[in-house]
Amino acid sequence: MISSALQQQYATARLSRDARFDGRFYVAVLSTGIFCRPICPARLPAEQNVRYFHFAQQALEQGFRPCLRCRPDSAPGSCAWHGVETTTKRALQLLASELSCSIASIAERMGISERYLNQLIQEAVGMPPKRYQLHSRLLQAKRLLQQTALPVAEVAVACGFQSARRLQDNMQRWCKLSPSQLRGRNGAITSSQITLFLPVNAPYNWPQVRDFLAVRAVKPVELIETSSYTRHVQDEYGPLSVSAHFNKAANGFDVTMQVSDPNQIQPALVTLRRVLDMDTNPQWVEEALLAAGLSPSQLVPGIRLPGVWNIFEAGCRAIVGQQVSIKAAITQLHYLVDALGNTREDLRYFPSPDAVANSELTMLKMPGARKQALRDFAGLIRDCAPSAPTDQQILAIRGVGPWTLQYIQLRGMSEPDQFLAGDLIARRQAELLGVTPELAAPWRSYLTLQLWLLASSEQ
């Protein structure tokens, strides 16, 4: 249920078409049966004729169909789970991203029973997890149908449907539309190439993201240019390349993907949104940093937390980077990629956990104990796949301490509330500026990054 105070806030935002609320809630119109983003340019309905939802999936569940004009499926990621507890938040994220996984598999990955998962999601969003996942599949299918030229059968596969017929039936039932009605007028594009637009929550500080990633880029696995980020990945389905070009005028990224299999599309888009931190609400972050003791002049407007593509790579970066400079760590990572990374059609990929676990790592210039920690970490990731290892399993590796774990959480998982108290630069800056990190919760990861940026600006 949405409180009366929030309803009043949403009503004000809807009437003003405030872009800061895009993705935070959805407006359903009782007279038309359509739900929209708060920025929809259509004529504004009377307040008594609207209902508000935190999630687009909730509007679908209640029988409203998505607006074809403002495309609710294309809104920035919802921040509505800001107020839910950690387990529920993780469950909602998995249901919205792992579209091909069964509910039982998702429950197993989370280490909870399927019954408990059902209880959590029912209480949080008013529907069972299977229905929430179905609506997530439909919203992603709608986006792909409208923004790409993928054949309907491949859209169905990419969104977790067993067949094109299942997609068509569910689209007709819940959206009152057929795939052919949604199909945009795209040019002739090969089925392996996907082009679409991903919006961001404004303001978005692309120069800050670009510069942070550029200093830490491991070429040729990733390439950062003036207005774009490109990444090459190899997964269980084959090679994947994704390039995101920042479109300031449209407030988002123009994304091009080269895929080997439609199953790669949704996970890659979810990871890209996380790596480029497209969905964070900058207003909440700013309020938290001010509460911690920073002054307005010290804040980086629209600050974002640039991520790493996966937990394994984040762990490699953290272990290799122990007690050395960023430049020295990246040099070592280049050695690692050159020696163990796969090459295909002139593209280079980050090494697999198995390749690192089975290597003597003679190419790395670092203490033997650190090489062993890197091998042990790689073996742990390999043995736990497809699930992620627990914090206790990571900390059990000799040579891996709290700082390394927090760095993995900060950049490999993009956890928003990790203050790296063991980081010398962050700790010194906090003491120098009189900052109280606890007051920045639940956005302490952004405080860590802000302190790093302040320290670098003083050099």
C-alpha positions in Angstrom: 0.0 0.0 0.0 1.1 3.5 -0.8 0.8 5.9 2.2 -1.3 9.1 1.9 1.8 11.2 2.2 3.5 9.4 -0.7 0.3 9.7 -2.8 0.3 13.4 -2.3 4.0 13.6 -3.3 3.3 11.5 -6.3 0.3 13.6 -7.3 2.5 16.7 -7.2 5.2 15.0 -9.2 2.7 13.7 -11.8 1.1 17.2 -12.3 4.5 18.8 -12.8 5.8 15.8 -14.9 8.9 15.9 -12.6 11.6 13.8 -14.3 13.3 13.1 -11.0 10.4 10.7 -10.2 10.6 8.7 -13.4 11.0 5.0 -12.5 10.0 5.6 -8.9 6.3 5.1 -9.5 3.7 4.5 -12.2 0.3 6.1 -12.8 -2.7 4.0 -13.8 -5.7 5.7 -15.3 -9.0 4.0 -14.4 -11.0 5.4 -17.3 -8.6 4.1 -20.0 -7.1 1.0 -18.3 -3.6 2.3 -19.2 -0.6 2.9 -16.9 2.1 5.5 -17.6 5.3 7.0 -16.4 4.9 10.3 -14.4 6.6 12.1 -17.4 4.1 10.9 -20.0 3.2 13.8 -22.3 -0.5 12.6 -22.7 -3.2 14.8 -21.3 -3.3 14.7 -17.5 -6.3 12.8 -16.0 -8.1 14.0 -13.0 -6.7 12.9 -9.6 -9.8 10.8 -8.7 -9.2 8.8 -11.9 -5.7 7.6 -11.1 -4.0 4.9 -9.0 -0.3 4.8 -8.1 2.0 1.8 -8.2 5.6 1.4 -7.1 6.2 -1.3 -9.8 5.1 -1.7 -13.4 4.5 -5.3 -12.6 1.9 -4.4 -10.1 0.0 -2.3 -12.6 0.0 -5.3 -15.0 -1.2 -7.6 -12.3 -4.2 -5.2 -11.7 -5.2 -5.4 -15.3 -3.8 -2.1 -16.6 -1.9 -2.2 -20.0 1.3 -0.2 -20.7 1.1 3.1 -22.5 2.5 2.9 -26.0 3.4 6.6 -25.9 5.7 6.8 -22.8 6.6 3.1 -22.6 6.7 2.3 -18.9 9.0 -0.7 -19.7 11.6 1.9 -20.7 11.7 3.8 -17.4 14.8 3.9 -15.3 15.0 1.0 -12.9 12.6 1.4 -10.0 13.9 2.7 -6.7 10.8 1.4 -4.9 12.7 -1.4 -3.1 14.8 1.2 -1.3 12.5 0.6 1.7 12.3 -3.2 1.6 14.6 -5.5 3.6 17.7 -7.0 2.0 16.4 -10.5 1.2 13.3 -9.2 -0.5 15.3 -6.7 -2.5 17.6 -9.4 -3.7 14.7 -11.6 -4.6 13.0 -8.8 -6.6 16.2 -8.1 -8.5 16.7 -11.8 -9.4 13.1 -12.2 -10.5 13.4 -9.2 -12.7 16.7 -10.2 -14.2 16.9 -14.0 -14.2 13.9 -14.4 -16.6 14.7 -18.0 -17.6 15.3 -19.3 -14.0 12.7 -21.3 -12.2 11.3 -20.0 -8.9 12.8 -23.0 -7.2 16.3 -22.2 -8.6 16.1 -18.6 -7.5 15.1 -19.7 -4.0 18.0 -22.1 -3.9 20.5 -19.4 -5.1 19.3 -17.2 -2.2 19.5 -20.0 0.3 15.9 -19.9 1.3 12.9 -22.2 0.8 10.5 -21.7 -2.1 7.7 -21.2 0.4 9.5 -18.4 2.2 10.3 -16.7 -1.2 6.6 -16.8 -2.0 5.8 -15.2 1.4 8.4 -12.5 1.0 7.3 -11.4 -2.5 3.6 -11.7 -1.8 4.0 -9.3 1.2 6.2 -6.9 -0.7 4.3 -6.5 -4.0 1.0 -8.3 -3.5 1.5 -11.1 -6.0 3.4 -14.4 -6.0 7.0 -14.5 -7.4 6.0 -16.5 -10.4 3.5 -13.8 -11.5 6.1 -11.0 -10.8 8.6 -12.8 -13.0 6.0 -13.2 -15.7 5.3 -9.5 -15.8 9.0 -8.8 -15.8 9.3 -11.0 -18.9 6.5 -9.2 -20.6 8.0 -5.8 -19.9 11.3 -6.8 -21.3 9.7 -8.5 -24.3 7.8 -5.3 -25.0 11.0 -3.3 -24.9 12.8 -5.6 -27.3 9.8 -5.8 -29.7 9.5 -2.0 -29.9 13.2 -1.1 -30.0 14.8 -3.9 -31.9 14.3 -6.0 -35.0 14.8 -9.4 -33.3 12.5 -12.1 -34.6 9.6 -12.8 -32.2 10.9 -16.3 -31.5 14.2 -14.9 -30.4 12.5 -12.3 -28.2 10.6 -15.1 -26.6 13.8 -17.0 -25.8 15.6 -13.9 -24.5 12.7 -13.2 -22.1 12.4 -16.6 -20.7 9.3 -17.8 -22.6 9.3 -21.4 -23.9 8.0 -20.4 -27.3 6.8 -17.5 -29.5 3.2 -18.8 -28.9 3.6 -18.5 -25.1 4.8 -15.0 -25.5 1.9 -14.0 -27.9 -0.7 -15.6 -25.5 0.6 -13.8 -22.4 1.2 -10.5 -24.3 -2.4 -10.6 -25.4 -3.8 -11.5 -22.0 -1.9 -9.0 -19.9 -1.0 -6.1 -22.3 -4.1 -6.5 -24.6 -1.6 -6.3 -27.5 0.1 -8.7 -29.9 3.8 -8.7 -30.8 3.0 -7.5 -34.3 1.2 -4.4 -32.8 4.3 -3.6 -30.8 6.9 -4.1 -33.5 8.6 -0.9 -34.3 9.7 0.2 -37.7 13.4 -0.8 -37.4 15.7 -1.2 -40.3 17.2 -4.5 -41.4 19.4 -5.6 -38.6 21.0 -9.0 -38.2 19.5 -11.0 -35.3 22.9 -11.1 -33.5 23.0 -7.3 -33.3 20.7 -5.5 -30.8 20.3 -1.7 -30.6 18.2 -0.1 -28.0 18.1 2.9 -25.5 18.5 2.7 -21.8 17.4 5.7 -19.7 19.1 6.9 -16.5 17.9 8.6 -13.4 19.0 12.3 -13.8 21.3 14.0 -13.1 23.9 11.5 -14.3 27.6 12.4 -14.1 29.0 10.6 -17.2 32.4 12.4 -17.0 32.9 11.1 -13.4 31.9 7.5 -14.5 34.1 7.7 -17.6 37.2 9.0 -15.8 36.9 6.5 -13.0 36.6 3.6 -15.4 39.3 4.9 -17.8 41.9 4.9 -15.0 41.1 1.2 -14.2 40.4 -0.1 -17.7 41.9 -3.4 -18.7 42.5 -3.2 -22.4 41.4 -4.7 -24.8 38.7 -6.4 -22.6 37.1 -3.0 -22.1 37.5 0.3 -23.8 36.4 3.7 -22.5 36.2 6.6 -24.9 35.0 10.2 -24.6 31.3 9.3 -24.7 31.2 5.5 -24.6 31.9 2.3 -22.7 32.6 -1.0 -24.5 33.0 -4.4 -23.0 33.8 -7.9 -24.4 32.6 -10.9 -22.4 32.6 -14.6 -22.9 30.0 -16.7 -21.1 28.4 -20.1 -21.3 26.6 -19.1 -24.6 29.6 -17.7 -26.3 31.2 -14.2 -27.0 29.2 -11.1 -26.2 30.2 -7.4 -27.0 28.3 -4.5 -25.6 28.8 -0.8 -26.3 27.0 2.1 -24.4 27.2 5.6 -25.9 26.1 8.4 -23.5 23.3 10.5 -25.0 23.1 13.6 -22.8 20.2 15.1 -24.8 18.0 12.0 -24.3 19.3 11.4 -20.7 20.4 7.8 -21.2 22.6 5.4 -23.2 22.3 4.2 -26.8 23.3 0.6 -26.5 24.5 -1.8 -29.2 25.0 -5.5 -28.4 26.5 -8.3 -30.5 25.3 -11.5 -29.1 25.8 -15.2 -29.8 22.5 -16.3 -28.2 19.3 -14.5 -27.3 19.7 -15.8 -23.7 22.6 -13.4 -23.3 20.5 -10.2 -23.8 18.7 -9.8 -20.5 21.6 -10.7 -18.2 23.9 -8.4 -20.2 21.5 -5.5 -20.0 21.0 -5.9 -16.2 24.8 -6.1 -15.7 25.4 -3.0 -17.9 22.8 -1.0 -15.9 24.6 -2.0 -12.7 28.2 -1.3 -14.0 27.2 2.1 -15.2 24.9 2.7 -12.2 22.0 3.9 -14.2 19.3 3.5 -11.6 20.5 5.2 -8.5 18.4 8.1 -7.2 21.0 11.0 -7.0 18.7 13.0 -4.7 18.8 10.3 -2.0 22.6 10.0 -2.3 23.1 13.7 -2.0 20.9 13.9 1.1 22.9 11.1 2.7 26.3 12.6 2.0 25.2 16.0 3.4 23.9 14.2 6.5 27.3 12.5 7.0 29.0 16.0 7.2 30.0 16.9 3.7 29.3 20.4 2.4 27.3 21.1 -0.8 30.5 22.5 -2.4 32.3 19.1 -1.8 29.6 17.0 -3.6 30.0 15.7 -7.1 26.6 16.3 -8.7 25.0 13.1 -10.0 27.7 10.9 -8.6 27.6 7.3 -9.6 29.3 4.1 -8.4 31.0 2.4 -11.5 30.9 -1.3 -11.2 32.9 -4.3 -12.4 31.3 -6.8 -14.8 31.2 -9.7 -12.2 32.2 -10.8 -8.8 35.2 -12.9 -10.1 36.8 -9.9 -11.9 36.1 -7.6 -8.9 37.9 -10.1 -6.7 40.9 -10.4 -9.0 41.1 -6.6 -9.1 41.0 -6.4 -5.3 43.5 -9.2 -4.6 46.0 -7.9 -7.2 45.5 -4.4 -6.0 46.4 -5.1 -2.3 49.0 -2.6 -1.1 49.9 -1.3 -4.6 48.9 1.7 -6.6 46.0 1.6 -9.1 48.4 1.9 -12.0 50.5 -1.0 -10.7 47.4 -3.2 -10.2 46.2 -2.5 -13.7 49.6 -3.5 -15.1 49.4 -6.8 -13.4 45.8 -7.4 -14.7 47.1 -6.7 -18.2 49.7 -9.4 -17.7 46.9 -11.8 -16.5 44.7 -11.1 -19.5 47.5 -11.4 -22.0 48.6 -14.8 -20.6 45.3 -16.4 -19.7 42.5 -14.5 -21.5 40.8 -16.2 -24.5 41.2 -14.6 -27.9 38.6 -14.8 -30.7 38.4 -12.7 -33.8 40.9 -10.2 -32.5 38.9 -9.7 -29.3 40.3 -10.5 -25.9 38.3 -11.7 -22.9 39.0 -11.7 -19.1 40.3 -15.1 -18.0 37.9 -17.7 -16.6 38.0 -18.8 -13.0 39.2 -22.2 -14.1 42.1 -20.7 -16.1 43.3 -18.7 -13.1 42.8 -21.5 -10.6 44.9 -23.9 -12.6 47.8 -21.4 -13.4 51.1 -21.0 -11.7 50.6 -17.2 -12.3 54.3 -16.8 -13.2 53.4 -13.8 -15.3 52.4 -11.8 -12.2 55.0 -9.8 -10.2 53.7 -10.2 -6.7 54.3 -12.2 -3.5 53.6 -16.0 -3.8 51.1 -15.8 -0.9 49.0 -13.3 -3.0 49.2 -15.5 -6.1 47.9 -18.4 -3.9 45.0 -16.2 -2.7 44.2 -15.4 -6.3 44.1 -19.0 -7.2 42.1 -20.0 -4.1 39.6 -17.2 -4.9 39.3 -18.4 -8.6 38.7 -22.0 -7.4 36.0 -20.8 -5.0 34.1 -18.9 -7.7 34.4 -22.0 -10.1 33.2 -24.4 -7.5 30.3 -22.3 -6.3 29.0 -21.5 -9.8 26.3 -20.5 -10.7 25.7 -19.2 -7.2 28.0 -16.6 -5.6 30.2 -17.6 -2.6 29.2 -16.4 0.9 31.1 -13.7 2.7 32.4 -16.4 5.1 33.8 -18.5 2.2 35.6 -15.5 0.8 37.1 -14.4 4.1 38.2 -18.0 4.8 40.8 -17.6 2.0 44.2 -16.9 3.4 45.3 -13.4 2.4 41.7 -12.1 1.9 40.5 -9.7 4.5 37.6 -7.3 5.1 39.0 -4.6 2.7 39.1 -7.2 -0.2 35.6 -8.4 0.6 34.2 -4.9 0.8 35.8 -4.0 -2.5 34.1 -7.0 -4.1 30.8 -6.0 -2.6 31.3 -2.3 -3.6 32.2 -2.9 -7.3 31.4 -6.5 -8.1 27.9 -6.5 -6.5 27.4 -2.7 -6.5 26.2 -2.8 -2.9 25.2 0.8 -2.1 26.1 0.7 1.7 29.7 -0.3 1.9 32.1 2.2 3.6 35.7 1.0 3.2 36.8 1.7 6.7 40.0 -0.2 6.1 40.9 2.0 3.1 43.6 4.4 4.1 42.5 7.2 1.7 38.8 7.0 2.7 39.6 6.8 6.4 42.0 9.8 6.3 39.6 11.9 4.3 36.7 11.1 6.6 38.8 12.2 9.6 40.1 15.3 7.9 36.7 16.5 6.9 34.9 15.5 10.1 32.6 13.1 8.3 30.5 10.5 10.2 30.2 7.5 7.8 27.3 5.9 9.8 25.1 8.9 9.0 25.4 8.3 5.2 23.6 4.9 5.5 22.3 3.3 3.3 24.5 5.0 0.7 28.0 4.7 2.3 29.5 3.2 -0.9 28.9 6.6 -2.5 30.6 8.3 0.5 33.6 6.1 -0.1 33.7 7.1 -3.7 33.2 10.7 -2.9 36.1 10.7 -0.4 38.3 9.1 -3.0 37.4 11.8 -5.5 38.1 14.6 -3.0 41.5 13.1 -2.2 42.4 12.8 -5.9 41.4 16.5 -6.6 43.8 17.6 -3.9 46.8 16.0 -5.6 
